[in-house]
Amino acid sequence: HGWRRYFFGPEMRWNAFEVSLVGMALLEITANAAIPVVAGEDSATNRGTPSSTTNMLSFLRVLRLVRIVRILRLVRLAMFKDLMMMINGALGGVKTLLWSMLLIAVPLYSVALLLRESLGENADDIGTGAEYFKELPLAFFTMVRCIVAGECNTHEGKPIFVLVSSCYGWGYGAIYCFTVVLMTFGLFNVIVAIFVENTLAAAKYNDARQKKAAT
């Protein structure tokens, strides 16, 4: 108990946050008290350079702006329990998010490479959709647009893969449909399930920590 429980107990992070707020408040009081002294020295020297008073006032404005973070203390209330659960779930899922980005990028890169090799030589045929697979980076960006963002049109508003399929065969349409089914009903659902699992794990962790703090 005592200071050990305060700084190393279950609420150590929030307690450290409150201590930092008190430290910034003391620093602001010190800065307010030092302004008249510094202003007197500046008026005595008056060298025509940016005064120390101006620098002190700028520093004081920054400290007052930092006071906005005090609102974070409100999340300790019971009404913000669900919000904290979502935040903890999101933070716990950052590592999963990075791996999911890699998992999404690999099949899209493979399809982009295939389309680049098969359609890249026809990139000079403007209006057929092949110009969007002229280079590998552009082809990869086009696949991300079509599969992840759901925006798969040309700058004229025409669907890219409908143009490609009508000009070069419906095999490209089959590749596109297969990729959509694989990513949407396969990888995306798995990624969402993992994020839901992380959120539930964060909720259980919060409940256990609150029960431990109450005892």
N, C-alpha and C positions, 0 to 999 in steps of 0.2 A: 504494500500500500504506500501512500504518500507520493513523493515525487517520482519514485520508480514506476509506480502504476500509471502516473500521469504521462510520463515520457516513453514508457516501454509497455504500456498496457494495450488492450484491444483498440482503444481510441487514440493511439499514439499519433497517427497522421493528422487527425483533426486537431489534436492538442498542439502539435507543432505548427499547424496552420494558424491557430489563434495566437500563439506566441509570436509568430512572424508579424501578425497584424498589430500586436502591441508594440513590437520593435519599430515598425514603420510609423506608428503614431508618436512614439517618443522622438524619433528622428525628425518628424514634422514639427513638433514643438521646439526642438533644438534649432531647427532652421528658422522658424519664426522669431525666436529670440535673438538669433545671430544677424538678422537682416539690418536692424538699426546700427549695429556696430560696424558692419561692413559698409553700409551706406555712408557713415561718417568718414571712414577711411577713404572711400572713393571721392567724396567731396573735397577732402584735403589734398589728395594727389592730383585728380582731374587731368589725367594724361591724354585724354582723347581716345583712349582705347576702350573696347567693350568692358564695362565695369563688372566687378565681382557681384554687385547687387543684381544685375541682370541675370547672371549665371545662377545665383541663388534662387531668384524668383522662378526661373525655368525649372530648376530642380524641385522646387516646392510644388509647382504645377504637376510635375510627374508623380510626386508622392500623393497628391490629392486625387489624381486619376487612378492610382493603384488602389485607392480605398473602395473602388467599385467591387473588387473581389470579395468584399465583406458579405455580399449577397449570397456567396456560396455557402455560408453557414446555414442558410434556410433549408438546404437539402437534407439536413439532419432531422428535420421534422418528419413525423410519421406519414404525412400526406405525400411526401416525395419518395416513399419507399419504392414504388414501381419505377420511378425515374432512375433511382440509383441502381436498381436491378438491371435496367436496360443499359445504363452506362457501363456497369461492370461487365455485362455480357459483351458489349461492343469492344471494350478494352481487352477482354480475354480472347476475343475473336480476331484480333489484329494479326496474329501469327497465322491463323487459319485463312484469313483474307489474302495474305501474301502468297501462301501456297496455292490457294484457289486461283489467283491470277495466273500463276505458272501453269496450273492444270488447264485453264481455259486457253492460254496462249499456245500451248504445244499443238493441239489438234487444229486450231485455226491457222497456225503457221504452216502446218503440213498441207492443208487444203490450199492455202495461198500459194505455196511453192508449186503445187500441182497445176493450179490455174495459170500461174505465171509461165510455166514451161509450155503449156498447151495453147494459151491465148496471147502470150506476150508478143509473138511474132506477127499477130494481126492487130497490134495496137494502133497502127496507122489508119485503120478503118474507123473513122469517127462516126459515132452514132450507133455502133453495134454493142457497146458495153465493154468491148475488149480493151479500150483505152484505159480502163480502171485497173488493169492487170499488166500494165506496161513494165513496171519494175516491182521487185519483191516487196520493198517497204510499202508502196502504194497498194499492192495486192493484199498485203496483210492488214493495212488500215481499212480497205474496203470490206474485208471479211469481218473485222471488228464492228464496223458500221452495220453490216447486214445482220449479224448474228446477235451481238451483244446490245447494240443501241437500237436495233429494229428499224433503222433508216437506210434503206437499200435502193435509193433512187439516184438518177443522174441529176445534174444541175438543172435539167429541163423538167424534172419530175417524173421521168419514165423509169420503171423498174429495171434494174441492171440485169438481173438474171433472166428476166423474160426476154430482153433484147438478145442476150448471149445465147439463150436456148433457141430462139427463133432463127438466129443467124448461123449458129455453129452446131446445132443438134441438141436434142432434149436430154442427152447424156449429162450435160452441165446442169440442167434442171434437176436431174436425179441426184447429182452430187450435192447440190444446194439443199434439197429436201432431206437427204440423209444427214447432212451436217446440222440442220435445224433440229431434227428429231433427236440426234445424239446429244447436242448441247442443251436443248430445252428440257427434255424429259429425262435426261441422264445426269449430266454434270451439274446443271443448275439446281435441280431438286436435291442432289446430294449436298451441295454447298449450303443450301437453305436449311437442310436438316441438321447439319453440323452447327450452324449458327444458333438454331433453336436449342440444341443441346447445350451449347455454351451459356446461353441465357438462363436456362433452367439450373445449370450448375452454379452460376453466379447467385441465383436466388436462394438456393440451398446454403451456399456459403454465407450469405448475409444473415439468414435466419439463425444459423449456428453461431455466428459471431455475436448477434444481438442477445441470444440466450446465454452465451458465455459471459457477456458484459453485465447481464442482469443478475447473475449469480454471484 
